[in-house]
Amino acid sequence: MRGEDYDARGNRIGRRGFLQSTGAATAALAFGVGSASAAQSGSGVTSKDYTIESWDGTPLATTLFTPAERGPSPAVLMTHGWGSSRGAAEGKARMYAENGYTVLTYDSRGFGDSSGTVGLDGPKEIKDGQHLIDWLARRDEVALEDTGNPRIGMDGRSYAGGIQLNLAFADDRLDAIVPRITWSDLVYSLAPNGVVKTAWIAALLGLGEVATWDFDPNSNVRPDAFDWYAEALKTNEQPPSAVRDGKKRSVVHNAETFDTPTLMLNAWNDTLFNPLEATRVDRILQGKGVESRLAFYTGGHGIEMATVPESSRTRMDGMAVDWLDRHVRGADVDVPRLSLWETQTGEWTTEDSFPLADTHPVTYDLGAASRSGSKRLRKWSLFDDTEAIYSWTVGRDVELVGTPQFDIAVEVGGETAHLFFDLRHEGETMSTMTPYRVEGSGRHRISFEYPTLQQSLSAGDRLELRIYISDWMYLDADGRGEVTVDPAASRITIPQRPQ
């Protein structure tokens, strides 16, 4: 439904050496990871700071926002993005308070004014969240479902989105959550399909160190995170201990206990947590018959965050309030099953289903495509590698919307190969490109999902797939063995519908 109106409210290399070697990259890439929301004035909303001792005695810095109308009200628990503090959540906290919620914001363990070691939204942070829910349940300002069980939801982006999903699979007291631009599988996020995302890992570790560099020996990022990074650089893959810990912090690996109604807000062009993260959470819940909603927009981690139109921010905040009103307050209000920001038209559209009921899978054979570039993919030097380009001319007006499936046959000349796949429309990347690690020389068939996308194509437009073997944000494969794609045995399948 195009243009529908909406009621809007609302790693150890050595810590010091690491900072010296990655400071520039950190500054360049971290913009927006811990950015602050603009504070909104709230008529009648009051706030008070509290230091709450967590389950292990660690002091957590918090702020409680209470609405103008006194008396027990449903609650919202909020924290902040990586490397930031609770002040970044104040604007949305006041938004919820203005809508009748009691809101508790807090500095996540190790960040801001809270003590402790940053544990990457792990077991300690989960217990912190449970302890704060216990604290809220004892407050007169908070409405209860039963003893020790407040009517409560959560909202927040990135690191603050990860803790929502992790807390939700550990504690069933959460009535609803709104994770924004966050992960569903931290192993995939930091090494998609086995290719280590070094640029983002370096930026995040550097930003985490800067954010906790406050002369407090009890406030820091866990040291083994730097060990993981060093080992990844040495071995060209995620260390087993990092994989184990990543799974503990990922809802897709803990899905059996996850059944919280969830509104996922993700960005089309997010290079840290791509749209497939949200799609996978949605699949889990839909498979269990639990209500879930999706919204995709243009933005994400980095400079893109600053370019999100104010109208889109307001619209998404309105969805978030409505979602919590529905599941926490029990109001007769709903959110569209799927909301899409169409970058080509600059409009929001909504859909009643996902995957869309009126799409069908269309297969594009690489053997039938026009071909250019190199038959054999090689990397000649740091700044010179080859690519293979396959393109198809679209025969009629269509809309691509959903999650593409890739089935590619390759011949690998070395011990490993890193392949990068970039699906484009008229030369512009759709969603985000995705990598894949191939182990062992010889012939391989690889199958994987490309990040969820939406794009309208007109008859005569060019759909293009570029395949290459090096990208500055990722580790290169060991050695310089060449890779040959077998187009006759390769295809991509994309959900689409006529326009």
C-alpha distance (Angstrom), angle and dihedral (degrees) to the residues before:
residue distance angle dihedral
M1 . . .
R2 3.79 . .
G3 3.78 120.6 .
E4 3.81 94.6 -1.6
D5 3.78 112.7 174.3
Y6 3.79 117.6 -118.2
D7 3.78 133.4 -162.6
A8 3.82 99.7 -117.7
R9 3.81 123.9 -163.5
G10 2.71 127.1 174.3
N11 38.27 138.6 -62.0
R12 4.96 142.6 -150.6
I13 3.81 100.9 -110.9
G14 3.78 77.9 122.6
R15 3.74 118.9 -73.3
R16 3.80 95.4 -118.5
G17 3.81 93.3 43.9
F18 3.75 90.0 46.7
L19 3.77 91.4 54.4
Q20 3.80 91.5 49.4
S21 3.81 92.5 50.3
T22 3.79 98.7 43.7
G23 3.77 104.6 30.7
A24 3.78 94.7 105.5
A25 3.79 93.4 47.6
T26 3.78 90.1 47.0
A27 3.77 92.6 54.0
A28 3.78 92.0 46.5
L29 3.80 98.3 46.6
A30 3.77 104.6 31.7
F31 3.78 98.0 69.4
G32 3.75 108.0 126.9
V33 3.83 97.5 10.5
G34 3.77 90.9 103.2
S35 3.76 100.0 14.3
A36 3.77 119.9 148.5
S37 3.75 127.1 -118.3
A38 3.77 115.1 -127.3
A39 3.79 109.4 -102.1
Q40 3.76 114.4 -115.5
S41 3.74 122.1 -148.2
G42 3.77 111.2 -117.0
S43 3.77 119.7 -157.1
G44 3.77 107.4 -131.7
V45 3.80 94.4 -3.7
T46 3.80 112.7 134.3
S47 3.80 128.7 -165.7
K48 3.78 135.4 -162.8
D49 3.81 131.5 -177.2
Y50 3.80 120.9 -127.5
T51 3.80 133.1 -178.8
I52 3.79 106.8 -144.5
E53 3.79 122.1 -166.8
S54 3.76 107.5 -134.1
W55 3.80 128.1 -141.4
D56 3.84 92.1 -75.2
G57 3.81 96.7 38.2
T58 3.82 94.6 -96.3
P59 3.83 109.6 147.1
L60 3.80 113.0 -122.1
A61 3.79 119.6 -164.6
T62 3.81 111.9 -135.9
T63 3.79 142.2 169.2
L64 3.80 123.4 -150.3
F65 3.80 117.5 -151.2
T66 3.79 117.1 -164.3
P67 3.80 125.9 -167.0
A68 3.79 124.9 -119.0
E69 3.78 92.1 -107.1
R70 3.76 107.4 75.0
G71 3.78 123.3 -142.4
P72 3.79 134.8 68.2
S73 3.80 111.9 -33.2
P74 3.81 135.2 170.5
A75 3.80 114.9 -87.3
V76 3.79 138.8 -130.4
L77 3.82 123.2 -157.8
M78 3.81 116.5 -155.2
T79 3.80 139.3 173.7
H80 3.83 133.2 168.0
G81 3.80 147.1 -100.3
W82 3.79 125.2 -79.5
G83 3.79 112.8 -65.9
S84 3.78 94.0 9.6
S85 3.80 136.2 95.1
R86 3.79 139.1 -126.8
G87 3.79 92.1 -84.5
A88 3.81 86.7 77.6
A89 3.81 88.4 65.2
E90 3.80 97.0 48.5
G91 3.78 96.4 96.3
K92 3.79 93.7 54.8
A93 3.80 91.4 39.5
R94 3.79 89.6 58.9
M95 3.79 89.9 45.4
Y96 3.79 90.5 57.7
A97 3.81 92.4 43.1
E98 3.79 89.8 52.9
N99 3.79 86.2 55.1
G100 3.79 92.6 54.8
Y101 3.80 103.1 -91.0
T102 3.80 128.9 130.0
V103 3.81 104.1 -132.4
L104 3.79 129.8 -160.7
T105 3.82 116.6 -166.1
Y106 3.79 120.5 -173.9
D107 3.78 142.5 -176.2
S108 3.78 105.5 -114.0
R109 3.81 115.8 -119.7
G110 3.82 110.3 -69.4
F111 3.81 95.5 9.9
G112 3.78 131.4 94.6
D113 3.79 112.4 -11.8
S114 3.80 94.5 -22.5
S115 3.80 119.8 104.6
G116 3.79 128.5 -137.4
T117 3.78 137.9 68.9
V118 3.78 118.5 -60.0
G119 3.80 104.5 -112.3
L120 3.81 101.2 -174.6
D121 3.81 95.1 -108.3
G122 3.78 90.1 -55.0
P123 3.81 134.5 144.9
K124 3.81 93.9 -57.2
E125 3.79 93.3 51.2
I126 3.79 89.6 46.8
K127 3.81 90.2 53.7
D128 3.82 88.5 47.6
G129 3.79 89.2 56.4
Q130 3.79 92.0 48.5
H131 3.80 90.5 49.4
L132 3.79 91.4 51.8
I133 3.80 90.6 50.4
D134 3.83 87.3 52.7
W135 3.82 89.0 51.1
L136 3.77 92.5 50.8
A137 3.81 90.9 48.3
R138 3.80 88.6 61.4
R139 3.79 94.4 52.5
D140 3.77 120.7 101.5
E141 3.80 89.4 -142.0
V142 3.82 92.6 64.2
A143 3.80 126.2 81.8
L144 3.81 116.0 -133.8
E145 3.78 133.8 -146.9
D146 3.81 88.2 -159.9
T147 3.80 137.1 -30.4
G148 3.80 110.9 -41.4
N149 3.77 91.6 0.5
P150 3.80 114.7 100.4
R151 3.78 125.2 -169.1
I152 3.78 95.6 -106.3
G153 3.79 145.6 159.1
M154 3.79 136.4 176.2
D155 3.80 136.5 -137.0
G156 3.81 132.8 -178.9
R157 3.79 144.8 114.0
S158 3.80 137.1 -106.4
Y159 3.85 108.7 -20.3
A160 3.79 87.0 12.3
G161 3.79 88.9 53.1
G162 3.79 93.9 50.6
I163 3.79 93.0 55.7
Q164 3.79 90.5 52.6
L165 3.80 93.0 57.6
N166 3.81 92.7 41.9
L167 3.79 93.3 47.8
A168 3.79 90.5 46.2
F169 3.81 94.1 58.2
A170 3.84 89.2 47.6
D171 3.81 101.3 43.2
D172 3.79 125.5 35.1
R173 3.81 94.0 -162.6
L174 3.80 91.1 89.4
D175 3.79 107.1 99.9
A176 3.82 97.1 -167.4
I177 3.80 140.0 -12.2
V178 3.81 138.0 -155.9
P179 3.85 109.3 -156.3
R180 3.79 111.8 -175.8
I181 3.85 125.7 -160.2
T182 3.80 94.0 -18.3
W183 3.78 142.3 129.4
S184 3.76 133.7 -86.9
D185 3.82 94.2 -177.4
L186 3.80 116.2 25.6
V187 3.81 91.0 -168.8
Y188 3.80 89.7 58.6
S189 3.80 93.4 40.8
L190 3.81 94.8 56.6
A191 3.82 96.8 34.9
P192 3.80 109.2 19.2
N193 3.79 110.0 -157.8
G194 3.82 88.1 -10.7
V195 3.84 100.5 -54.1
V196 3.83 111.6 122.9
K197 3.80 113.9 -125.0
T198 3.82 95.8 -142.9
A199 3.79 99.6 169.9
W200 3.79 94.5 57.2
I201 3.82 94.0 40.8
A202 3.82 90.4 52.4
A203 3.79 91.9 47.3
L204 3.79 93.9 48.3
L205 3.80 94.4 47.4
G206 3.79 91.2 46.9
L207 3.78 92.6 48.3
G208 3.81 90.7 47.0
E209 3.79 90.9 53.0
V210 3.78 93.3 48.2
A211 3.80 91.1 48.0
T212 3.83 92.8 52.3
W213 3.83 96.6 39.3
D214 3.81 93.8 109.5
F215 3.83 102.0 125.2
D216 3.80 88.7 -103.0
P217 3.85 108.2 126.3
N218 3.80 88.6 -161.2
S219 3.80 93.8 59.6
N220 3.81 117.1 70.5
V221 3.79 147.7 107.9
R222 3.81 113.2 -84.7
P223 3.85 106.3 -90.4
D224 3.79 95.9 -135.3
A225 3.80 89.1 67.0
F226 3.82 86.9 71.5
D227 3.81 90.2 46.5
W228 3.80 88.6 55.0
Y229 3.78 91.1 52.2
A230 3.83 92.5 49.1
E231 3.80 91.3 48.6
A232 3.79 91.8 48.4
L233 3.81 90.2 53.8
K234 3.81 89.4 49.8
T235 3.81 99.6 44.0
N236 3.81 100.2 27.7
E237 3.80 92.8 -128.4
Q238 3.77 140.5 74.4
P239 3.82 112.3 -80.0
P240 3.82 114.0 -113.1
S241 3.81 90.8 -117.8
A242 3.79 90.6 54.5
V243 3.80 90.3 50.3
R244 3.81 91.2 50.6
D245 3.79 92.6 49.1
G246 3.78 92.3 43.8
K247 3.79 91.2 55.5
K248 3.81 90.6 52.0
R249 3.79 87.4 57.9
S250 3.80 98.1 46.3
V251 3.76 127.6 87.5
V252 3.82 94.5 -149.8
H253 3.82 88.2 64.3
N254 3.82 92.1 46.1
A255 3.77 99.1 39.7
E256 3.80 96.3 129.0
T257 3.82 91.2 77.0
F258 3.81 97.7 36.5
D259 3.79 116.1 101.8
T260 3.81 106.3 133.1
P261 3.82 118.3 133.4
T262 3.79 104.5 -106.9
L263 3.79 137.5 -166.5
M264 3.82 108.0 -162.8
L265 3.81 118.5 -159.9
N266 3.81 113.1 -169.2
A267 3.80 136.3 164.9
W268 3.79 126.1 -120.0
N269 3.81 94.8 -138.9
D270 3.82 101.2 36.6
T271 3.82 107.9 136.6
L272 3.81 93.2 -170.1
F273 3.81 101.9 48.2
N274 3.79 108.5 14.0
P275 3.83 125.0 -157.9
L276 3.80 92.8 -93.9
E277 3.83 88.0 73.1
A278 3.80 91.1 66.7
T279 3.80 93.7 41.6
R280 3.81 91.0 56.6
V281 3.81 93.1 51.7
D282 3.77 89.4 49.2
R283 3.83 91.7 51.9
I284 3.80 91.4 53.5
L285 3.77 93.0 53.4
Q286 3.78 96.1 41.0
G287 3.80 89.0 51.8
K288 3.80 88.5 56.9
G289 3.77 95.8 44.3
V290 3.81 92.2 -112.8
E291 3.79 118.8 144.1
S292 3.80 114.1 -103.5
R293 3.78 136.1 163.3
L294 3.81 134.5 -163.1
A295 3.78 134.3 -151.9
F296 3.80 126.3 179.9
Y297 3.79 124.7 -168.4
T298 3.80 140.7 163.6
G299 3.80 109.5 -90.1
G300 3.78 136.0 63.4
H301 3.78 137.3 150.6
G302 3.77 115.3 -12.8
I303 3.77 133.0 21.6
E304 3.80 90.3 -23.1
M305 3.80 89.3 75.1
A306 3.78 90.5 67.9
T307 3.80 92.0 53.4
V308 3.81 97.5 59.4
P309 3.82 106.9 117.0
E310 3.78 115.8 -114.7
S311 3.79 89.4 -124.0
S312 3.82 90.0 59.0
R313 3.80 91.9 48.0
T314 3.77 89.6 51.3
R315 3.78 92.6 47.0
M316 3.81 93.1 50.9
D317 3.80 91.4 47.0
G318 3.79 87.5 52.3
M319 3.80 90.2 53.1
A320 3.80 89.7 49.9
V321 3.81 93.9 51.5
D322 3.79 91.5 46.3
W323 3.83 90.9 49.3
L324 3.79 92.6 53.4
D325 3.80 91.2 41.8
R326 3.80 88.3 55.8
H327 3.81 98.3 46.9
V328 3.80 105.0 24.3
R329 3.77 102.8 31.8
G330 3.80 95.7 29.3
A331 3.80 95.2 -127.9
D332 3.78 122.8 164.0
V333 3.81 95.0 -113.6
D334 3.79 133.0 109.5
V335 3.80 142.9 -166.6
P336 3.85 124.1 -132.5
R337 3.79 113.5 -93.0
L338 3.82 89.5 -122.6
S339 3.80 130.0 13.4
L340 3.81 119.6 -170.9
W341 3.78 130.2 -169.9
E342 3.79 104.7 -148.7
T343 3.78 106.9 -148.8
Q344 3.80 92.6 -163.7
T345 3.79 95.3 57.5
G346 3.81 100.3 25.2
E347 3.79 89.8 -128.7
W348 3.78 138.0 119.8
T349 3.80 118.4 -123.9
T350 3.78 129.1 -174.8
E351 3.79 133.4 -150.0
D352 3.79 133.8 -163.9
S353 3.82 96.0 -139.3
F354 3.78 143.5 30.9
P355 2.93 124.0 -128.7
L356 3.78 83.3 37.1
A357 3.79 113.1 -107.1
D358 3.81 93.9 -139.2
T359 3.82 98.2 50.7
H360 3.78 124.6 95.7
P361 3.82 130.1 -167.6
V362 3.79 114.8 -99.5
T363 3.79 119.3 -166.6
Y364 3.79 122.5 -142.4
D365 3.82 111.8 -163.1
L366 3.78 115.2 -149.2
G367 3.80 88.0 -148.9
A368 3.81 89.6 62.5
A369 3.79 94.9 46.5
S370 3.77 129.6 99.5
R371 3.78 107.5 -103.8
S372 3.77 134.4 -147.8
G373 3.78 137.2 154.2
S374 3.77 122.2 45.0
K375 3.78 129.3 -19.9
R376 3.81 90.1 -152.2
L377 3.78 119.1 45.9
R378 3.79 114.7 -139.3
K379 3.77 137.8 161.3
W380 3.79 110.2 -136.1
S381 3.80 98.6 178.4
L382 3.79 142.7 -22.3
F383 3.78 91.5 -72.8
D384 3.80 101.8 29.1
D385 3.77 126.9 69.1
T386 3.77 133.8 139.3
E387 3.79 131.6 -117.4
A388 3.78 138.6 -161.7
I389 3.80 118.2 -135.3
Y390 3.80 125.0 -160.0
S391 3.80 120.8 -177.1
W392 3.77 139.3 -179.3
T393 3.79 129.8 -164.8
V394 3.80 110.9 -130.4
G395 3.79 112.4 -124.3
R396 3.83 99.0 -156.5
D397 3.76 141.9 6.2
V398 3.81 108.9 -70.8
E399 3.78 140.1 162.4
L400 3.80 118.2 -136.7
V401 3.80 108.9 -151.5
G402 3.79 127.6 158.3
T403 3.79 138.6 33.8
P404 3.84 117.3 -37.9
Q405 3.80 120.4 -141.0
F406 3.83 120.0 -142.9
D407 3.83 124.7 -155.5
I408 3.81 109.1 179.3
A409 3.83 132.6 172.6
V410 3.81 117.5 -152.5
E411 3.80 140.4 171.2
V412 3.82 112.9 -140.0
G413 3.79 120.3 -156.0
G414 3.81 98.5 -170.5
E415 3.80 137.3 46.4
T416 3.80 93.5 -87.7
A417 3.77 138.0 6.4
H418 3.79 132.4 -159.4
L419 3.78 112.4 -153.4
F420 3.78 125.6 -169.4
F421 3.79 122.4 -156.9
D422 3.78 121.4 -160.3
L423 3.81 118.6 -177.0
R424 3.79 111.9 -159.4
H425 3.79 141.6 -176.7
E426 3.78 113.6 -150.8
G427 3.81 89.4 -19.5
E428 3.82 96.3 -50.0
T429 3.81 120.3 114.3
M430 3.79 114.8 -114.5
S431 3.81 114.0 -142.5
T432 3.84 105.7 -30.6
M433 3.80 130.9 -43.1
T434 3.80 116.9 -107.8
P435 3.85 132.5 -147.0
Y436 3.81 132.4 -145.4
R437 3.83 130.9 -161.9
V438 3.81 117.2 -142.1
E439 3.82 117.1 -162.4
G440 3.81 121.6 -150.3
S441 3.77 134.9 12.6
G442 3.77 122.6 -83.1
R443 3.78 134.3 47.7
H444 3.80 120.8 -19.5
R445 3.79 137.5 174.7
I446 3.79 113.3 -151.0
S447 3.78 127.4 -169.4
F448 3.79 126.3 -172.4
E449 3.78 144.8 141.4
Y450 3.78 122.1 -96.2
P451 3.82 115.4 -142.3
T452 3.81 115.3 -82.0
L453 3.80 112.7 -91.0
Q454 3.80 146.2 176.0
Q455 3.79 124.3 -153.8
S456 3.79 136.3 151.4
L457 3.81 117.1 -138.6
S458 3.78 126.9 -167.9
A459 3.80 125.6 -146.1
G460 3.80 107.9 -81.7
D461 3.83 94.5 26.1
R462 3.78 120.2 131.9
L463 3.82 121.5 -116.1
E464 3.78 109.4 -164.3
L465 3.81 138.6 -172.0
R466 3.78 119.1 -162.2
I467 3.81 119.8 -166.8
Y468 3.79 120.9 -168.8
I469 3.83 137.9 155.0
S470 3.80 106.6 -131.6
D471 3.80 136.5 52.2
W472 3.81 127.2 172.6
M473 3.80 93.6 -130.8
Y474 3.81 93.4 57.6
L475 3.79 139.8 53.5
D476 3.79 115.1 -95.7
A477 3.80 118.8 -124.2
D478 3.81 117.0 -97.3
G479 3.79 114.0 -92.1
R480 3.80 128.5 2.2
G481 3.78 103.0 -88.6
E482 3.77 114.4 152.1
V483 3.79 126.4 -119.3
T484 3.80 125.9 -145.5
V485 3.79 121.8 -161.8
D486 3.81 117.3 -145.2
P487 3.81 102.3 -144.2
A488 3.81 94.3 -176.1
A489 3.82 89.2 64.3
S490 3.81 98.2 37.1
R491 3.80 132.6 87.7
I492 3.75 144.4 158.0
T493 3.80 125.1 -144.9
I494 3.80 121.1 -153.9
P495 3.82 128.7 -176.2
Q496 3.79 109.1 -123.3
R497 3.79 144.0 158.7
P498 3.79 133.5 -157.7
Q499 3.79 118.7 -100.4
